[in-house]
Structure formats: structure tokens, C-alpha cells
Amino acid sequence: MTSEPQLAACFPAADQIPVEFQFQPLHQREYLINGQMRSWSGQTVDVPSPVMMRQPDGSLQRPVIGSYPVTTDTEALEALDAAVNAYDNGRGEWPTMSVADRIWCMQNFVGRMLEQKKQVVNLLMWEIGKTLADSNKEFDRTVQYIYDTIDALKDVDRSGSRFEITEGIIGQIRRSPLGVVLCMGPFNYPLNETYTTLIPAILMGNTILFKPPKHGTLLHYPLLEAFRSCFPKGVVNTIYGRGASVVPALMQSGKINVLTLIGSSRVADSLKKMHPKSNRLRAVLGLDAKNAAIILPDADLDLAVRECLLGTLSFNGQRCTAIKIIWAHKSIADAFLEKFSAAVNELKPGMPWEKLTNITPLPEPQKPDYLTECINDAKAKGARVVNESGGTVSGSLFFPAVVYPVAEGMKLYREEQFGPVVPVVPFTDVEQPIEYVISSDHGQQVSLFGTDPDQLAHLIDPLVNQVSRVNLNAQCQRGPDTFPFTGRKDSAEGTLSVGDALRSFSIRTVVATKDTPANKAIVNQIVREQESAFLSTNFIF
């Protein structure tokens, strides 16, 4: 059993932090616009860490680990002008640059990025409470994603390096950029999820406005110089401040061509409505999810427990792909709950840098109260916390709670809790969880646990028309990054994966001419003299 005093004891005093993980407050007073690191002397906001510190009197306090600028819509519009000018209606240096040269710039950026790994990883731990292992993994996975995206772009470019002749028309089909991209990432994967949109958007020749998330802002600062030095001015521009203050002016300008947001559907809907030319706006969105796991009577319970533990509580359940509700057949519900609750209670709460830590501090200050409210709501309506330590809170640490039986009318049944509370629903007829998925506003993924191929087959067919990924005897997850990552309903718009993201931030464009000797002579000269970056047969290896 984990008590509140035991959770409180997990927080360190200042002199108990290992030397290699101690932090020096990072007070950011610069932002990147039009190829310049501009100084900021205006309003700033402090960044309190979820890793609370034990004070001499025994109390817990969030240390301030830094601060960053709170810019206004004036600076945001200056950043927009820089991106618009750099794109220059498709005539700018970056959108007209050859794919090979864009790749060269990105490879330089990766080299500069790797130099900052230690600081970025440390900031991931201190800003959002991610474990050391997961922080390293997020950084490394992001670097690998960039390399994979570069390889995918080479494939795309090679496929467009030849001419097609059909019905007397000669044509070359390549992908061209869309314009100015507003990129906003999430706090839970502030580096990786942000870069899965930012990097392909840049590589395809677009210019960028980049707004870091509220939690996980500082970790981007060490990388700004790499953006400044590796790309032409105006290609990457940063925006700080409160989203409600700086983003509306950008959208209302009508100059944003692509909105990419990893966040809530409510925010995405409101932003899209601000754009005066909605038909000109492309949206690439990763939004809400309430992924369900369905455990059938013949499931391998040990496997189901293992996968559901990872699926529900990796990084405290703060993942859009997390399993956020479990449906367990009534015939095996008690056995599953016994095994699952025991596994949950074995999870180790602690600080991000400690080995074998599973449960870490929550970055959102209001989250423990919200999760407690969800549990109390369920208890008032007939559910109970199954694991004895579930819902115990001390400061920013919240020990996971398994809640059963959850039913319609409880907050946990429909709301995306985005934290370490696991609602479990019993069912007697498999149509019940299927109807739940059908009636849900969300449609990202589902996990099925069972051993009967016939029954699984009959579940797969209706579910693939409701969600974008069905996982068999496995947790919900994003990877591998070559697989399409998207969702139905309010869960996503557009598809993100290594190849799909390149397509999301570009459009197929054709240069065509009639198959005549004169036209062929013109095309041959342009290609031979390498006078065009688009009309070219250059082959990137």
C-alpha cells in the first residue's frame, strides 16, 4: 500500500538531487523571428516544475526552473510577416530550393540538435516530469524520425524525377509546398509530437510559425540557434505568449495556409472558424481520444494485464494513444481486476531520474484535483476504487486508481481523463463495447484481447470503420512511425506518419506540355542546363 506520507517522501530536498540532474534556472529572453534572435524585455512567465522540492519545514513547493517571454499579437504578426515574406508566394529562397539542398540544411540541423541532447533531456524531466529513460527515448526517436523523413523525401523525389507521356501529353509530377504553416504541439510529447509536424512541413518547402506548448516550452530554447543558423531567414519563426492572445490574430489574417495542432478538438474547431477563407486552410490535427480495450472471455489474462498496464499508465496515462477505458467481460472481470490491480500497485512512484520509476509528477497543477473529482463522481454513482492505494495524492504525485464498475453517466465513462485513472466497465454482450465505440465522439484506436480467431475477425470488420487502428492483443500506440497515424470523428484530421506527413504538407503539382518536337526541345534544354529545381531529372541517392 502506498500512503500519502510515502508519496510525499518521494520528493527530494535540494541537496538530494544527483549532481548530473540538477538544474540551473533557464530564463529565456530571446525569440526567433526572420533569422534573428531578438531580445525581449517585456512581460515573462515563470515555469514551475512538477518535480516539487521538500522544504526544511516538510512542506512541498514547485521550484521555478526558468521563464520565457509573453509576447503579444504584435510580435506574432511580425513573425507571420517574416514567414509570408520568406515564402513570397512560392518564389522565396526556401520553397524554390532543390530538395537536395533542403535535405542538406536539415542534416546540418540534426547535427546541431544532437549537441543539445543533454540539456533538452534534462528539461523534459524537469518541465513535464517524464522519466529519464522516456526523455532519452523521446529525443532519440525524434532524431530517428527526422532521418526517416529525409529518406522518405528522397523516395518521393526519386519517384517524381521521371517524365510521363500519356495521350500525347508530357508531364512531370512532383510535390510542392502549401505556404505558411502554424505549428502547435502538445505538452506530453513536446519534442517528438511537435517535430512530427514541424520537420516534414519544413522539408516540403513551407515556412513556419512555431508556438511551443504551455508545459514544455523551455526545452525548445536550446534548439532555436540551430534553426536560425541552418535555414534561411524567415523559414522558422517562434511565437510565445498566451494562445488566446496571439493565435486569433494569425488565423484572422487569412495568411495561414496550414494549421497543425496536437491538442483538443474544441480548440481546433474554434481556430478553424477564425480563418476568413476556410476553403484555403488545410488542417493537420491530432486531437482527443478515448481509446477502449475490450477483453473477451477467452483472453490470455496475463497478456491482457501486461498490455493494459502499459497502455493505460505509460507516462501516467498522459498520451493521446493511451487506453482510457477497459471493457472486461463479466465472466473474467473479477480475475482480471485482481491481477491488474496487483500489477498497478507494484508500480513505483518517484522522481524522473530514479531508476525503475513508473509514476512521476503530473505537469498540470490542476490535474490531481480533476482526477480526484472524477473518482468521487464515480464512487457517488456506484463505483469503487479497486486497488487499495488508488487515488492517493501528495503534491503533484497521483497514485493510479482502478475504478469499477464504471457506467454511463459517470465522468470517467465519456470524458478523456488524460491521467492515471483507469475506468473498467463490465459487459455481458460484445455488442455493448461495440456500441460504445460507435456512439463515441472519438475514433482513434481500440485494443482487442482474445484467442478465438473467428470472434476477433467478426469484431475487426465493424471496428475498422469506427477507428483508425485495431490492435490485436496489444496496447494502443502510435509506432512504428512508418504506419499511418490518424483518427476518425473528433480524433484527428489528416494522417501523420513518415510518408503521410510529407503528403499532408504538400500538394501534387504537374508541369505538362504537348508532345511536339519544339516542346520536347524546350524541356530538354531546361533539364540539361538544370535551369529549374522542379523540372528536373536529378536523382537523389
Stockholm file with secondary structure:
# STOCKHOLM 1.0

chainA/1-541         MTSEPQLAACFPAADQIPVEFQFQPLHQREYLINGQMRSWSGQTVDVPSPVMMRQPDGSLQRPVIGSYPVTTDTEALEALDAAVNAYDNGRGEWPTMSVADRIWCMQNFVGRMLEQKKQVVNLLMWEIGKTLADSNKEFDRTVQYIYDTIDALKDVDRSGSRFEITEGIIGQIRRSPLGVVLCMGPFNYPLNETYTTLIPAILMGNTILFKPPKHGTLLHYPLLEAFRSCFPKGVVNTIYGRGASVVPALMQSGKINVLTLIGSSRVADSLKKMHPKSNRLRAVLGLDAKNAAIILPDADLDLAVRECLLGTLSFNGQRCTAIKIIWAHKSIADAFLEKFSAAVNELKPGMPWEKLTNITPLPEPQKPDYLTECINDAKAKGARVVNESGGTVSGSLFFPAVVYPVAEGMKLYREEQFGPVVPVVPFTDVEQPIEYVISSDHGQQVSLFGTDPDQLAHLIDPLVNQVSRVNLNAQCQRGPDTFPFTGRKDSAEGTLSVGDALRSFSIRTVVATKDTPANKAIVNQIVREQESAFLSTNFIF
#=GR chainA/1-541 SS CCCHHHHHTTSCCGGGSCGGGCCCCEECCEEEETTEEEECCSCEEEEECSSCEECTTSCEECCEEEEEECCCHHHHHHHHHHHHHHHGGGTSHHHHSCHHHHHHHHHHHHHHHHTTHHHHHHHHHHHHCCCHHHHHHHHHHHHHHHHHHHHHHHHHHHHTSSCEEETTEEEEEEEEECSEEEEECCSSSTTHHHHHHHHHHHHTTCEEEEECCSSSCGGGHHHHHHHHHHSCTTSEEECCSCHHHHHHHHHHTTCCCEEEEESCHHHHHHHHHHCSCGGGCEEEEECCCCEEEEECTTCCHHHHHHHHHHHHHGGGGCSTTSEEEEEEEHHHHHHHHHHHHHHHHTCCBCCTTSTTCCBCCCSSTTHHHHHHHHHHHHHHTTCEECSTTTTCEETTEECCEEEESCCTTSHHHHSCCCSSEEEEEEESSTHHHHHHHHHCSEESEEEEECSCHHHHHHHHHHHTTTSSEEEESSCCCCCSTTSCBCCEETTEESCBSHHHHHHHTEEEEEEEEECCHHHHHHHHHHHHTTCCSSSCCCCCC
#=GC SS_cons         CCCHHHHHTTSCCGGGSCGGGCCCCEECCEEEETTEEEECCSCEEEEECSSCEECTTSCEECCEEEEEECCCHHHHHHHHHHHHHHHGGGTSHHHHSCHHHHHHHHHHHHHHHHTTHHHHHHHHHHHHCCCHHHHHHHHHHHHHHHHHHHHHHHHHHHHTSSCEEETTEEEEEEEEECSEEEEECCSSSTTHHHHHHHHHHHHTTCEEEEECCSSSCGGGHHHHHHHHHHSCTTSEEECCSCHHHHHHHHHHTTCCCEEEEESCHHHHHHHHHHCSCGGGCEEEEECCCCEEEEECTTCCHHHHHHHHHHHHHGGGGCSTTSEEEEEEEHHHHHHHHHHHHHHHHTCCBCCTTSTTCCBCCCSSTTHHHHHHHHHHHHHHTTCEECSTTTTCEETTEECCEEEESCCTTSHHHHSCCCSSEEEEEEESSTHHHHHHHHHCSEESEEEEECSCHHHHHHHHHHHTTTSSEEEESSCCCCCSTTSCBCCEETTEESCBSHHHHHHHTEEEEEEEEECCHHHHHHHHHHHHTTCCSSSCCCCCC
//
